[in-house]
Amino acid sequence: TGVHQRIKKKNNMAIFVNCDNHSLNLVGVHAAKEEVMMVTFFGTIDALYVFFSRSTQRWEKLKAVVPVALKSDSDTRWSAKTESVKHVNKYLEQIVEVLQNIMDDESATSETKSDAKQLYNRILTYDFLTLLGFWNKILIRIDRVQKRLQDPKMNFHEAALDLKALQNYFHDEREVLVSDSLKEGIRICNEWDIEFERRHRRKKRMDGETSRDAGLSAKEEMERVMKGTVDRLFNELKSRSVRLQEIDEKFGFLLDMEGLCFKAETSYLKERCEKFGEAYSCDVDGQELYEEILDFRTLLTSRTEKISSPEQLLNFIVQYGDENVFPNMRIALQILLTIAVSIASCERSFSKLKLILSYLRASMGQSRLCDLALLSIEREMTEEIDFDNIIKQFASAKARKINL
């Protein structure tokens, strides 16, 4: 029922690209909620930030031994999870020491000591220490890809390659990632003299079974949970990047300027052009598009122009001649450059509304609210406007004085 579906009803050829950064964020959010153990882990990470940030004295004690500030957890900003887990993982020993000092501080209140002790006990467990290294490896990898996706120069061909590489990483490195995290957790527990929790996970008896339950050790349970999380990451990433991969299959060769103009093999180009012509049979002839690309390559060999983007390529074609010169190439690039892209503007607008429509302005009308939100969202354009001239025009239009 969204805008994409309504446009598709009017024109089946309309193409839409998902916001890859937002989709990747949802992949991590859903994987982090796959198991109760994962929810508890991130709850402990967030509780650490809340405990220290609620008191300036506790915050100063933490800053005295930890050079960086702890970060709060957030589902909408996945990089916040990366920073929070990375800092706790790097300065875990110092954080534990601060909690222990607060517990032993006679001047601290009973509530503060109780909260510090609860956090102390939640941190010094096999589950938390193992998942800390596990999520630190995963979050750093996801965060690198997300920062790359936020680059304004990024196109969906490169985004598809990066997401495919991340997907392959979760598939190929699954066993290594889990085994390394288990070894790291056991090593830390042995160094800090922490006993493993011996839990038994009960399974429902099936017909014909004589055993009362099937018990899993702490290590086996942790291995099961981590493998399930990596599998969820892989499957979510695979399902959410289907549309992007399909679009890259059609248009990817047009975005690869180096391959299109110089390096791509002719057999590969011919196959891509034929598939593109089948998809847009009313607008482009695949065989002619292939021949135009070969002719275009010949022209570039005698020129010094460096073409690095589809926009530059289209400008070169337009300047070279009229519409009868490279007509299929011109149409293909125009289709490519007009593909709709979903961005986070709607989410930013809602965040602006929270700042504008506060409890002190509860009586604000819808029209005024929309106008103020638009001015706030388009702040860069608003700052360039000459308001003196606008005020004078408004005053002259609304003036009540009558010239006699």
C-alpha positions in Angstrom: 0.0 0.0 0.0 3.0 2.3 0.0 4.1 4.8 -2.6 6.1 2.2 -4.5 3.2 -0.1 -5.0 0.9 2.8 -6.1 3.5 3.9 -8.7 3.9 0.3 -9.9 0.1 0.1 -10.5 0.4 3.0 -12.9 3.7 1.9 -14.5 5.1 -1.6 -14.1 8.5 -0.4 -15.4 9.0 1.9 -12.4 12.1 0.9 -10.3 12.7 1.5 -6.7 16.0 1.1 -4.7 15.7 0.4 -1.0 17.7 2.5 1.5 20.6 0.0 2.0 21.8 1.6 5.2 18.3 1.3 6.8 17.9 -2.3 5.6 21.3 -3.2 7.1 20.4 -1.6 10.3 17.2 -3.7 10.5 19.3 -6.8 9.8 21.4 -6.1 13.0 18.4 -5.2 15.1 16.5 -8.4 14.3 19.6 -10.5 14.9 20.2 -8.8 18.2 16.7 -9.9 19.3 17.0 -13.5 18.1 17.7 -15.0 21.5 16.9 -14.0 25.1 20.6 -14.2 25.8 21.3 -11.5 23.2 18.6 -9.2 24.6 20.0 -9.6 28.1 23.5 -8.8 26.8 22.5 -5.5 25.1 20.4 -4.7 28.1 23.5 -4.9 30.3 25.5 -2.7 27.9 22.7 -0.1 28.1 22.4 -0.4 31.8 26.1 0.4 32.2 25.6 3.7 30.4 22.5 4.5 32.4 24.1 3.8 35.7 27.1 6.1 35.1 25.3 8.8 33.3 22.6 9.3 36.0 25.2 10.7 38.4 27.9 13.3 37.7 30.0 11.8 40.5 29.9 8.3 39.1 30.6 9.7 35.6 33.7 11.5 36.8 35.0 8.3 38.5 34.6 6.5 35.2 36.2 9.2 33.2 39.2 9.2 35.6 40.1 5.6 34.4 38.4 5.4 31.0 39.6 7.9 28.4 36.4 7.6 26.2 32.8 8.0 27.2 30.4 5.1 27.2 27.7 5.3 24.6 24.0 4.6 24.9 22.3 1.8 23.0 20.1 2.6 20.1 18.1 0.5 17.5 17.7 3.3 15.0 21.4 4.2 15.0 23.3 0.9 14.7 26.7 2.7 15.0 25.7 3.5 18.6 25.7 -0.2 19.3 29.1 -0.5 17.8 30.6 2.3 19.9 29.0 1.1 23.1 30.2 -2.5 22.7 33.7 -1.5 21.5 34.3 0.8 24.5 33.1 -1.8 27.0 35.2 -4.5 25.3 38.3 -2.3 25.3 38.1 -1.0 28.8 36.3 -3.8 30.5 38.8 -4.3 33.3 38.7 -0.6 34.2 34.9 -0.5 34.2 34.8 -3.6 36.6 37.3 -1.9 38.8 35.2 1.3 39.1 32.1 -0.8 39.9 34.0 -2.6 42.6 35.2 0.7 44.1 31.7 2.0 44.2 30.5 -1.2 45.9 33.2 -0.6 48.6 32.6 3.1 49.0 31.1 3.7 52.4 29.8 7.2 51.4 27.7 5.7 48.6 24.0 5.2 49.1 22.6 1.7 49.5 20.8 2.1 46.1 24.0 3.0 44.3 25.8 0.0 45.9 23.0 -2.3 45.0 22.9 -1.2 41.3 26.7 -1.4 41.1 26.7 -4.9 42.5 24.0 -6.1 40.1 26.0 -4.7 37.1 29.1 -6.3 38.5 27.5 -9.7 38.8 25.9 -9.4 35.3 29.2 -8.5 33.7 31.4 -11.2 35.3 29.5 -14.1 33.7 30.5 -16.5 31.0 27.6 -15.4 28.8 28.4 -11.7 28.9 32.2 -12.0 28.5 31.8 -14.4 25.5 29.1 -12.3 23.7 31.2 -9.2 24.3 34.0 -10.4 22.0 31.5 -12.0 19.6 29.4 -8.9 19.0 32.5 -6.6 18.9 33.8 -8.5 15.8 30.3 -8.5 14.1 29.5 -4.9 14.9 32.8 -3.5 13.7 32.4 -5.4 10.4 28.8 -4.1 9.9 29.7 -0.5 10.9 32.5 -0.4 8.3 30.0 -1.3 5.6 27.4 1.2 6.9 29.9 4.1 6.9 30.8 3.1 3.3 27.1 3.1 2.4 26.7 6.7 3.8 29.3 8.0 1.3 27.5 10.4 -1.1 29.6 9.0 -3.9 28.3 5.5 -3.3 26.1 4.0 -6.0 23.9 0.9 -5.8 26.4 -1.3 -7.8 29.1 -0.7 -5.2 26.6 -1.1 -2.4 25.5 -4.5 -3.8 29.1 -5.6 -4.0 29.7 -4.5 -0.3 26.6 -6.2 1.0 27.4 -9.3 -0.9 30.9 -9.4 0.6 29.4 -9.0 4.1 26.9 -11.8 3.4 29.8 -14.0 2.3 31.7 -13.2 5.4 28.9 -14.4 7.7 28.6 -17.5 5.6 32.3 -18.4 5.2 33.6 -17.3 8.6 30.7 -18.6 10.7 32.6 -21.5 12.4 35.8 -19.4 12.9 33.8 -16.5 14.4 32.0 -18.7 16.9 35.0 -20.8 17.9 37.3 -17.7 18.4 34.6 -16.1 20.6 34.2 -19.2 22.7 38.0 -19.5 23.2 38.2 -15.8 24.1 35.4 -16.1 26.6 36.9 -19.2 28.3 40.3 -17.5 28.4 38.9 -14.4 30.2 36.9 -16.6 32.6 40.0 -18.6 33.5 42.1 -15.4 34.1 39.4 -13.9 36.3 38.5 -17.1 38.0 34.9 -17.1 36.9 33.0 -20.4 37.0 31.0 -21.5 34.0 27.2 -21.6 34.5 26.1 -25.1 34.1 22.6 -24.8 32.7 20.4 -27.5 31.3 18.2 -26.6 28.4 15.1 -28.9 28.5 13.6 -30.2 25.4 10.2 -31.6 25.0 10.1 -35.4 24.9 9.1 -36.9 21.6 7.3 -40.2 21.1 9.6 -43.1 21.9 12.2 -41.2 23.8 13.1 -42.5 27.2 15.4 -39.7 28.5 13.8 -37.0 30.6 15.6 -34.1 28.9 18.6 -33.2 26.8 21.2 -31.2 28.7 23.5 -28.6 27.0 26.5 -27.3 28.8 27.2 -23.6 29.0 29.6 -23.8 26.1 27.2 -25.9 23.9 24.4 -23.5 24.7 26.5 -20.5 23.8 27.7 -22.1 20.6 24.0 -22.8 19.6 23.0 -19.2 20.3 25.9 -17.6 18.4 25.5 -19.8 15.4 21.8 -19.0 15.3 22.6 -15.3 15.4 25.1 -15.5 12.6 22.6 -17.6 10.5 19.9 -14.9 11.2 22.3 -12.2 10.1 23.1 -14.1 6.9 19.4 -14.9 6.0 18.2 -11.4 6.8 20.9 -9.8 4.7 20.2 -12.2 1.9 16.4 -11.6 1.9 16.7 -7.8 2.3 19.2 -7.3 -0.5 17.2 -9.3 -3.1 15.8 -6.2 -4.8 19.2 -4.4 -4.8 20.8 -7.5 -6.4 18.1 -7.6 -9.1 18.6 -4.0 -10.0 22.4 -4.4 -10.0 22.0 -7.3 -12.3 20.2 -5.0 -14.8 22.1 -1.7 -14.4 25.4 -2.7 -12.7 27.4 -2.8 -15.9 26.4 0.8 -16.7 27.7 2.0 -13.3 31.1 0.3 -13.8 32.7 3.1 -15.8 36.1 1.5 -16.0 34.7 -1.8 -17.2 32.1 -0.2 -19.5 34.6 2.1 -21.3 37.8 0.1 -21.2 38.2 -3.3 -19.5 35.0 -5.4 -19.6 35.0 -8.4 -21.9 32.9 -8.1 -25.0 31.1 -11.3 -24.3 30.1 -10.1 -20.8 28.9 -6.7 -22.2 26.9 -8.4 -25.0 25.1 -10.6 -22.4 24.3 -7.6 -20.2 23.1 -5.5 -23.1 20.8 -8.3 -24.3 19.2 -8.7 -20.9 18.8 -4.9 -20.6 17.1 -4.8 -24.0 14.7 -7.6 -22.9 13.7 -5.7 -19.8 13.2 -2.4 -21.8 12.2 -3.8 -25.1 10.0 -0.7 -25.9 12.9 1.7 -25.4 16.2 0.0 -26.0 17.5 -2.5 -28.5 20.0 -4.7 -26.8 22.1 -5.5 -29.8 22.3 -1.9 -30.9 23.3 -0.9 -27.4 26.2 -3.3 -27.4 27.4 -2.0 -30.8 27.1 1.6 -29.5 29.3 0.8 -26.5 31.9 -0.7 -28.8 31.8 2.4 -31.0 32.0 4.6 -27.9 35.1 2.8 -26.7 36.8 3.5 -30.0 36.1 7.2 -29.6 37.6 7.3 -26.1 40.9 5.9 -27.3 41.7 9.1 -29.1 40.5 11.4 -26.4 42.0 12.5 -23.1 38.6 13.0 -21.2 38.4 10.9 -18.0 34.9 9.7 -17.5 34.2 8.5 -14.0 30.4 8.6 -13.6 27.3 8.0 -15.6 26.5 11.7 -15.5 29.8 12.6 -17.2 29.2 9.9 -19.8 25.7 11.2 -20.6 27.0 14.8 -20.9 29.7 13.6 -23.2 27.1 11.8 -25.4 24.8 14.9 -25.4 27.7 17.2 -26.4 28.9 14.8 -29.0 25.8 15.0 -31.2 22.0 15.0 -31.5 19.6 12.3 -30.3 20.4 10.1 -33.3 24.0 9.6 -32.1 24.1 6.8 -29.5 20.3 6.8 -29.0 20.2 3.5 -27.0 23.1 4.5 -24.8 21.4 7.9 -24.1 18.1 6.3 -23.1 19.8 3.6 -21.0 21.7 6.2 -19.0 18.6 8.4 -18.6 16.7 5.4 -17.1 19.6 4.6 -14.9 19.9 8.2 -13.5 16.2 8.5 -12.8 15.8 5.5 -10.6 14.0 6.4 -7.3 16.0 5.9 -4.1 14.5 5.6 -0.7 16.3 7.8 1.9 15.8 8.6 5.6 14.1 12.0 5.0 10.8 10.9 6.5 12.6 9.7 9.7 14.5 12.9 10.0 11.2 14.9 9.6 9.7 12.9 12.5 12.7 13.7 14.7 12.3 17.4 13.9 8.6 17.2 14.9 9.6 16.1 18.4 11.7 19.2 18.7 9.1 21.6 17.4 5.9 20.1 18.9 6.8 20.0 22.6 4.4 20.0 25.5 4.7 23.8 25.6 3.3 24.1 22.1 0.5 21.5 22.3 -2.1 23.9 20.9 -0.2 24.5 17.6 -2.2 24.0 14.5 -1.4 21.5 11.7 -0.6 24.1 9.1 1.8 26.1 11.3 3.4 22.8 12.4 4.0 21.7 8.8 5.5 25.1 7.9 7.9 25.1 10.8 9.0 21.5 10.2 9.7 22.4 6.6 11.8 25.4 7.6 13.7 23.3 10.1 14.3 20.4 7.7 15.5 22.7 4.9 17.6 24.8 7.2 20.5 25.3 4.7 18.1 26.8 2.2 16.3 28.8 4.9 19.5 30.5 6.1 20.1 31.8 2.5 16.7 33.6 2.3 16.5 37.4 2.8 13.8 37.6 5.4 13.8 41.4 5.5 12.3 41.6 2.0 9.8 38.9 2.8 8.7 40.7 6.0 8.2 44.0 4.0 6.1 42.2 1.4 4.0 40.5 4.1 3.6 43.8 6.0 2.4 45.7 2.8 0.0 42.9 2.0 -1.5 42.8 5.5 -1.4 46.5 6.3 -4.6 47.8 7.7 -3.9 51.5 7.2 -5.7 53.1 4.3 -4.0 55.9 2.3 -6.2 58.9 2.2 
